[in-house]
Amino acid sequence: MSDFEPVIVTIDGPSGVGKSTISRKVAEALGFTYLDTGAMYRAVAFFMKQQQVDISDGLAVTRGLDTIFLELIAPAGEGDDVGVRLNNEDISEHIRSPEISMLASRVSAIPEVRVKLTKLQQLIGSKTNIVAEGRDTGTVVFPSASFKFFLDAAAEARSLRRVRQLRARGEQANEKEILEMTITRDRNDSERAIAPLKRAEDAILIDTTCLSVEQVLARILEVIGLDR
Ligand code: DC
């Protein structure tokens, strides 16, 4: 038995708050693995859509989940997202669309999905130092993490960031629609019965509305004790 105790940093918050960019940079600065838990929910959503699984049918969801094998692919370069291989097929380019974002939010409220993905996340976090990013990483997945952060920002600021991200990827983005989706996702993610989006009591709150990525990063690294 190894007595290696991984160091775990959790960064939770609503969609579009800048978690991915910040988490990736924190992981880079610390030399830790970046665990994008949202990418896993997105992959399950993609699977359910591809296989035409009725997500209101618990048995069908469980059967589907039993056939899923997920692997995360580290971001290829600066600014790239985490990718996912689903049953050995690289589905990275399909999981970041607004449609999959909405479906991921719905699928993530299904207990069986959360149980499976939480276990997988905990397994990864038992082997290596990680920066975990999501909605419940500080509350449910890694309640005894060494450092916990909760990022927040006004819905308008967050949806504008999403619009810019989508456009930068060459995708269409309607500002009004994305704002509505952001608000709906916030509601789904914070009002669901299991593992809702919420700040862990011991998580440090950072409002990113008026802060640059560099400022948020500096604050987090200062708390962790790695001043730059
Ligand atoms: O972080 P993201 O936008 O990639 O996440 C997609 C969806 O997955 C989000 O709407 C809620 C869900 N999710 C979750 O329920 N728990 C997590 N730890 C991460 C994501």
Boltz pocket constraint, residues with backbone or C-beta under 6 A from the ligand:
constraints:
  - pocket:
      binder: B
      contacts: [[A, 15], [A, 16], [A, 37], [A, 38], [A, 39], [A, 41], [A, 42], [A, 101], [A, 104], [A, 105], [A, 108], [A, 109], [A, 133], [A, 134], [A, 135], [A, 136], [A, 137], [A, 185], [A, 189], [A, 195]]
      max_distance: 6.0
